[in-house]
């Protein structure tokens, strides 16, 4: 069953264009104290929990393979989202999860088994 989850996500990633609209080191447009530790964007033509494109974090690995997802809860926005991790090392994934565990947000990592 778990394999099917990853297969379906792979299909979404493979069929969509990746747009990185917040490069590593940039600040959030509404929260300038938040600096993106890695590239952040979305998959064009998809729809996530917030009605916008599926969120994506882009790590440093040359292969942009789907390595995991971060499940987030934002009590301020009253929403839950899934954020795809492409080309991230395990350390990068942990840093991304930490960035989502601030204020009224919480996140947990679902790492893809090899």
N, C-alpha and C positions, 0 to 999 in steps of 0.2 A: 504493500500500500504506500509506504513512504516513498518508494522509488517513483511512483506515478506522480506524486506531488512535485518532485524535482524535475521530472520529464516535462510536465506541463509548464513549469516556470522556464525551463530551457527553451521551450517552444515560443513562449512570449518574448523572451530576450532575443532569440534568433530572428524573430519576425519584425522587430521594432527597431527604430533608429534611437541610439543613445544620445541624449542631449545633456551636456554638463553645463549648467547655467551658473553654477557657483563653484569656481575652481578652488583647489586647496589654498588656504590662506585668506580667502575672501571672507567678508562679514555678512551676517544675515541682514536683509534689507530693513526689517523692522526691529531687530534686536542687535545693534552694532557691537555689543559685548561678546556675542557669539561668533567665533572664528571657526570656519570649516576646516577640520584637520586633514581632510581628503576631498577629492572632487565629489560634488553632489549634483544630482540632476534627476532626470526622469526618462522613461521610455515613451517616445512619441507614439500617439495613437492607442495608448492603453488608458485604463481608468483605475485609480486606486481608491482607497477608502474615503479620501477627501474630495472625490469627483475629478481630480486632476490626474495626470500621468503617473504611473507607478514610480515611486521614489527609488533612486539608485545611489549607492555610495560606490565610488570607483577607487580601488586601491592601487598599489604600485606594481603589482605583478603584470608582466607583459601580456599574458593570456587573460582576456577579460571573461573568464569562466565564472559562472555562478557558484560561489563557495558557501553561501549561507544567507540567512535573512535575519533582520532585527525586527522583532515584534514590539511595537510601541503603544503606549497609552498616554494621552495628553489630557489631564483633568481640566486644564484651562480651556482648551478647544472642545472638550467633550468628544474626543474621537480616538479611534484605534486604527493603526496603520501597519503595513508590512513594507519594510525597506530592504531592497535587494542589495546584496554585497557582491560586486563583480571585481575579480582580480585582487582581492584583499588577502593579506597574510592573516594568520590568527591574531598576532599582536595588533594589527590595524583594526581588525574586527572588534577586539576588546576595547580599543580606544574609541571607536564609534559608539559602542554600547555605553561607555562612560559618558559620552557627550549627550546621550539621550536620558541619562539618569540625573537630571538637574531640575530644580524647581518643581513644577507640577507634572513633570514628565517621568516616565519609567520605561525602560526597555530591557528586553532579554534576547539573547543570541540563540538562534537555531542553526548549528553548524552542520554542513552537509558532510556525511560520511564519504570517504574516498571510494 
